[in-house]
Amino acid sequence: MEEKQPHIVVEDLTMAYGDFVIQQDLNFCINRGDIFIIMGGSGCGKSTLLRILVGLKAPSRGRVFFDAIDFWGASEMEREDLMHRMGILYQSGALWSSMTLAENVALPLREYTRLNDAQIREVVALKLALVGLAGFEDYYPSEISGGMRKRAGLARAMALDPEILYFDEPSAGLDPISAKRLDDLILEIRDSMGATIVVVTHELASIFAIGNNAVFLDTASKTMIASGDPRQMASSSPDEGVQRFLTRGDTFTV
């Protein structure tokens, strides 16, 4: 069996807004090629943790390592270089409404590369094709469905061929069929790109369909109370809160 290689390591992390502590003493490892799930009840700090991982908020205490580089201890230039190795799909897709899908996907390429117009058009067409949107280059976000907007946002997140992709509640607002298609697409991207993927979600179907590693954040204790494979958590976690969260109504076979 191939030995897992740590990609992101979180050590003794505390998240807070002023004196109000959201989570503390977080310690976990995200390995290369993982689809890592950040989960827990409402208000537990999932989105705040994501903001720290992508460089939008500094932790109150602790460290985050990317390939052994101290992300928040690095210089601003080093941190920006690391951030260019990431792609983010926001919950709403966060597309510019005044731009076509092609223009949205081209934006990071124009900003951060020296590709000419012809090369950019080629990359844009490829990324949109990868998410099933070939032929939709000239459509505006308002002209396509919610699921298609999510996929367009994913195409933009992949524009710079990131090694880490972050998803914030990717299934939010989608019907079950569209959510399943997005889950399948996430698996395909992980397998084809070899990317490490971090997903904030509370959707059980997605957690069990795509996740192979996870952390569970608890609101009451303000710390993580479980980590590892979600299916193993569901079947053997000694914590009742984790069990209740992952076996709601016994809907899913784990």
Secondary structure, DSSP 4 states (H G I P E B T S, - for coil): -PPP-EEEEEEEEEEEETTEEEEEEEEEEEETT-EEEEEESTTSSHHHHHHHHHTSS--SEEEEEETTEETTTS-HHHHHHHHTTEEEE-TT----TTS-HHHHHHHHHHHH----HHHHHHHHHHHHHHTT-TT-TT--GGGS-HHHHHHHHHHHHTTT--SEEEEESTTTT--HHHHHHHHHHHHHHHHHH--EEEEE---HHHHHHH-SEEEEEETTTTEEEEES-HHHHHHH-S-HHHHHHHTGGG-S--
